[in-house]
Amino acid sequence: MKYYLILTLKEIALLGAIENKIEISSDELANKINSSQQTASRYLLELDKKNLINREFGIKKQIIRITTEGKKILEHEYVDFERIFNLSDKIYFKGNVISGLGEGRYYTEQSSYKKQFIDKLGFKPYPGTLNVKIEYIEKNKLRLLKDNRAIIIDEFKADNRTFGSVRCFYARINDIDGAIVLPLRSHYSQILEFISPTYLREKLNLKDDDEVNITIFLKGKIED
């Protein structure tokens, strides 16, 4: 969607065209969007062709109302801006489910990890992790985690080896709550590992390559 059309749609909405029909001329719209009359007319034509507005023609002005599809476009923009200004509280990701190597099950079944998950996160994780691959550019968002207080799962020794510390953040995948686990000394990865008291593949009916939404909560608790 070309952004100049979104801006034009926004200006029309601000005049009340979501709930009611409005009367406006091309000149009046041109003043609102700081363009020529010809450009404003072209933008209205494009919006009409895309079924984002309905138009009726009066003697000197057009009668316009934003369609359901147009409203959806604006709602999407609203959600994006809301997310921008909520980055101090939450980080949002989209990714695709992938199969792991079974290491998640091995680690989550270690008794010392398990006890700390229960004590510090408040739940006993289902054995294993759900692995979600995010786009490479999305890794930049993970840098926001550096400046936020994680829930630390301390390292311990068992079976003549050391199990490293883990940083956790409460998180939600689709509508299921749990936590993201990040090895303390690891580099940022495209793979997010999610733990939950629920077997997520079954609960959410997930298979490899399915897209999921993840919200990471930075304030130490899950919020609605």
Secondary structure, DSSP 8 states (H G I E B T S, - for coil): --HHHHHHHHHHHHTTTTTS-EEE-HHHHHHHHTS-HHHHHHHHHHHHHTTSEEEEE-SSSEEEEE-HHHHHHHHHHHHHHHHHHTTTTEEEEEEEEE---SHHHHHHTSHHHHHHIIIIISS---SS-EEEEE-GGGHHHHGGGGGS--EEE--EEETTEEE--EEEEEEEETTEEEEEEEETT----SEEEEE-SS-HHHHTT--TT-EEEEEEESSSS---
